[in-house]
Amino acid sequence: MYIQAAADLEWKDPPTGYYLGEVKEKILWTDHETGAIVTLMKFPPGPLDKKHRHPKANQWDFWITGKLKEGDH
């Protein structure tokens, strides 16, 4: 297990290809045995990604500011 201070990391492009905007992330924690990660993510305003599921997700994301709308609201 490895924990990294956010201030020591640069924003990077996420490895997935489904985001519609300029999404950036910092990976703060990784468990190399399970593949679990904790990220700090930066999203621009507006639509962010295509409708999708995460049936085997092993990632925690935290929202610091802003609002998230899901679905057709």
LINPEBEL-V449352 format. One record per residue. N is the residue number from 1. PHI is phi in whole degrees, 0 to 359 (999 if undefined). D_LAST is the distance of its C-alpha to the last C-alpha in Angstrom with 1 decimal. Layout:
# LINPEBEL-V449352
n:N phi:PHI d_last:D_LAST
n:N phi:PHI d_last:D_LAST
This chain:
# LINPEBEL-V449352
n:1 phi:999 d_last:38.6
n:2 phi:219 d_last:38.1
n:3 phi:245 d_last:36.3
n:4 phi:235 d_last:36.0
n:5 phi:288 d_last:35.5
n:6 phi:301 d_last:32.4
n:7 phi:296 d_last:34.6
n:8 phi:274 d_last:36.9
n:9 phi:250 d_last:34.4
n:10 phi:264 d_last:33.2
n:11 phi:292 d_last:29.6
n:12 phi:231 d_last:29.6
n:13 phi:287 d_last:27.4
n:14 phi:295 d_last:25.9
n:15 phi:288 d_last:27.8
n:16 phi:284 d_last:24.9
n:17 phi:247 d_last:24.1
n:18 phi:260 d_last:20.5
n:19 phi:287 d_last:19.0
n:20 phi:267 d_last:18.2
n:21 phi:240 d_last:19.2
n:22 phi:276 d_last:22.2
n:23 phi:280 d_last:21.4
n:24 phi:232 d_last:24.5
n:25 phi:216 d_last:25.7
n:26 phi:234 d_last:28.7
n:27 phi:272 d_last:29.9
n:28 phi:270 d_last:31.2
n:29 phi:211 d_last:32.5
n:30 phi:224 d_last:33.6
n:31 phi:252 d_last:35.3
n:32 phi:291 d_last:37.3
n:33 phi:286 d_last:38.3
n:34 phi:256 d_last:34.8
n:35 phi:85 d_last:32.8
n:36 phi:294 d_last:30.5
n:37 phi:221 d_last:29.2
n:38 phi:239 d_last:27.6
n:39 phi:236 d_last:26.0
n:40 phi:252 d_last:25.0
n:41 phi:240 d_last:22.4
n:42 phi:240 d_last:21.7
n:43 phi:244 d_last:18.5
n:44 phi:283 d_last:18.3
n:45 phi:296 d_last:15.3
n:46 phi:104 d_last:12.9
n:47 phi:302 d_last:12.0
n:48 phi:248 d_last:14.3
n:49 phi:205 d_last:15.0
n:50 phi:280 d_last:14.9
n:51 phi:299 d_last:13.6
n:52 phi:201 d_last:16.4
n:53 phi:234 d_last:18.1
n:54 phi:230 d_last:20.7
n:55 phi:295 d_last:23.1
n:56 phi:233 d_last:25.9
n:57 phi:298 d_last:24.3
n:58 phi:221 d_last:26.8
n:59 phi:218 d_last:25.1
n:60 phi:246 d_last:23.9
n:61 phi:239 d_last:21.7
n:62 phi:239 d_last:21.5
n:63 phi:267 d_last:19.2
n:64 phi:267 d_last:21.6
n:65 phi:220 d_last:19.5
n:66 phi:97 d_last:16.1
n:67 phi:230 d_last:12.6
n:68 phi:240 d_last:10.6
n:69 phi:246 d_last:6.9
n:70 phi:246 d_last:6.8
n:71 phi:77 d_last:5.8
n:72 phi:262 d_last:3.8
n:73 phi:268 d_last:0.0
